[in-house]
Amino acid sequence: MTTEPVAAEDVFSALADPTRRRLLELLSQRGDATATELAGDLPVSRQAVVKHLVVLDGAGLVTGRRDGRERRYQVRPDALAATARWMNQVAAQWSSRLTAIKRLAEQAEGS
């Protein structure tokens, strides 16, 4: 059994919301942006965008930095990459298990 990365649960929770997924897409396209800039492309308020960014930040998916009076956000792919590696490990284990089950079924048919 593999060990799930510590952040995987937070990453899955953060990605479960379509607005947060859209925020990640926008930030990936732009490189960085403020909450105000991001709110211009979404059907939610700036305050809602900030709340979503806090969740993404808590999951390690974005980071914010001060730029004068504004806070600029950008994507941090590390947590997503770690979660993807974990998912690939789980998928490989299931693939191995299914291959073993198939082999057993084929042997049983041949008996």
N, C-alpha and C positions, 0 to 999 in steps of 0.2 A: 504494500500500500504506500502511495506517495504522500508526502507532506505538503499540504496546501500552503502556498505563500501566505504570510500573515495578512497582506493587503488584499488578497483575492476576494474575500467577502465584501470588503468596502468597495472594491472595483466593480464587482457584479452589481451591488446595490446602486452605485452611482450611475452605471450604464443602463440600468433598468428604466430610467426616465428618458423619454424621447427628447425633451428639451435639453437635458444635459448632453445627450449624444450629439445633438445639433450644435451646442456650444463647442464641443470638442472639434467638430467638423469645421466650424467657422474659425476657431483658433488655429487649426492645422493649416487652413488655407491662407490666413493672414499673417501668421507668425506670432503676432501678439495684438492685443486690443484691450480697450477699457470696457467696463460693464456698460457704460453709456453707448459705446459704439456697437457692442453686441446686441443690446436691447433694440437697436434700430432695425435689426434683421429678424427679430422674433416677436411673436404676438403676446409678449409678457412685459411687465414693467421692469425698469432698471433695478428696483429693489428685489424683484423675483430673480433676476439674472444674478445679482450678488449672492442671494441665498443658494442658488444652484452652483455658483463658483466656489462657495465655501465647502459644499459637499464634494465637488471635484477635487478641491485642494486637500481635503481630509483624506481622500482616497489616493492621494499622490499623483493624480492625473494632470493637474495644472499647478502652476506656481504664480504668485503675484509679486510685483516689485513696485516700489514707489517711484513715480516719475513726476516730480513737482507735486501738484495737488491731486494728481490722479494715481490710480493703481492700474498697472498694465499686467495682463495675464498672458501666459503662454503655456503650451502643452508640455508636459513632462512624460515622455513615453515609457519611462522605466517601469512603473507599476503595471502598466498594460502589457509590456513585454514579458515581465515576470509571470503574470497571470496567463498569458498565451503559452509560455513554456510549460507551465503546470498543466494546462489543458491539453497540450500536445502529449505530455507524458501519460495522462489519463487515457487519451485516445489510443496511444500505442499499447497500453496495457489491455484495453478492451479488444483491440484488434488481435492481440496474441491470444486472449481468452476465446474469442469467437473462432479463431483458426483451430484451436485445440478442440473445441466443441464440434466443429465440422469434421475434424479428423476422427473423433470418437464415433460420431454418427455414421460416417462412411465405413468405419471398421465394423460397427454393429450390423450394418446392412450387408456387408460381405460375409458375415458369419452364418 
